[in-house]
Amino acid sequence: MAENRCAPTNTQLEDTHFGYTLSLLNGKYKMIVMYWLSENKPVMRFNELKRCIGTISFKTLSNTLKELERDQLVIRKEYPQIPPKVEYSLSARGVSLIPILDLMCQWGSENKIE
């Protein structure tokens, strides 16, 4: 049964599938950005995301979006116009993580200590 575990004993967590998934979602704002992209509308612009999150700096949001794009979870579409227009949306890979975020929401709803 131990071989079926996602993070077997005596294995470095980062070397497991669980560790890989965590590495994609690791960071204060990655799951929040993905949440807003999935809940709000299919496409959002940078300033829309910034307004939704509120507490995030421009630099942090920019870095978070770059990391999500690098990991192929977010698609960045740039339009060649002045002023520049850039839109962000979840990729198919990003959408595939939304059920995990939904389960986290459900768990929180069922287990929040008041």
C-alpha positions in Angstrom: 0.0 0.0 0.0 2.9 2.4 0.6 3.8 2.4 -3.1 0.4 4.0 -3.8 1.0 6.9 -1.5 1.6 10.3 -3.1 4.5 11.1 -0.8 6.0 7.9 0.4 8.1 7.8 3.6 11.8 8.6 3.1 11.1 10.5 -0.1 11.9 14.2 -0.6 8.6 15.9 -0.9 9.7 18.0 -3.9 10.5 14.7 -5.7 6.8 13.6 -5.5 3.7 14.4 -7.6 2.3 16.1 -4.5 5.4 18.2 -4.2 5.2 19.1 -7.9 1.6 20.2 -7.5 2.5 22.3 -4.4 5.3 23.9 -6.3 2.8 25.2 -9.0 0.5 26.6 -6.4 3.1 27.8 -3.9 3.1 31.5 -3.3 0.8 33.9 -1.5 -1.2 34.9 -4.5 -1.1 32.2 -7.1 -4.3 30.5 -5.9 -6.0 33.8 -5.5 -5.2 34.9 -9.0 -6.4 31.6 -10.4 -9.6 31.9 -8.3 -10.4 35.4 -9.7 -9.7 34.2 -13.3 -12.0 31.3 -12.8 -14.8 33.1 -11.0 -14.9 36.6 -12.5 -14.9 36.1 -16.2 -12.9 34.2 -18.8 -10.5 37.1 -19.5 -9.2 39.8 -17.1 -6.8 42.6 -17.5 -4.0 43.4 -15.1 -5.7 46.3 -13.4 -8.9 44.3 -13.0 -7.0 41.6 -11.2 -5.2 44.2 -9.0 -8.5 45.7 -8.0 -10.0 42.3 -7.1 -7.1 41.3 -5.0 -6.6 44.7 -3.5 -3.6 44.0 -1.2 -1.1 42.9 -3.9 1.5 45.2 -5.2 2.0 45.8 -9.0 5.4 44.1 -8.9 4.1 41.0 -7.0 1.1 40.6 -9.3 3.4 40.9 -12.3 5.8 38.3 -10.9 2.9 36.0 -10.0 1.4 36.2 -13.4 4.8 35.5 -15.0 5.2 32.4 -12.9 1.7 31.2 -13.7 2.4 31.8 -17.4 5.8 30.0 -17.2 4.0 27.0 -15.5 1.4 27.1 -18.3 -1.4 27.7 -15.9 -2.3 31.2 -17.3 -2.4 32.5 -20.9 -1.2 36.0 -21.5 -2.4 37.7 -24.7 -0.9 41.0 -25.7 -2.5 43.3 -28.2 -0.2 45.5 -30.2 -1.8 48.9 -29.6 -1.3 52.1 -27.7 -1.9 52.1 -24.9 -0.8 48.4 -24.5 -3.6 46.0 -23.8 -2.8 42.6 -22.1 -5.4 40.1 -21.1 -5.0 37.0 -18.9 -7.0 33.8 -18.8 -6.7 30.3 -17.4 -5.2 27.8 -19.7 -6.7 24.3 -20.0 -4.0 23.2 -17.6 -5.0 26.0 -15.2 -8.7 25.1 -15.5 -7.8 21.5 -14.5 -6.6 22.8 -11.1 -9.9 24.6 -10.3 -11.6 21.5 -8.9 -8.8 21.4 -6.3 -9.5 25.0 -5.4 -13.2 24.3 -5.2 -12.6 21.4 -2.8 -10.5 23.7 -0.6 -13.4 26.1 -0.6 -15.8 23.3 0.3 -13.6 22.0 3.1 -13.3 25.5 4.5 -17.0 26.0 4.5 -17.5 22.7 6.3 -14.6 23.0 8.8 -14.3 26.7 9.6 -14.1 27.2 13.3 -16.3 30.1 14.3 
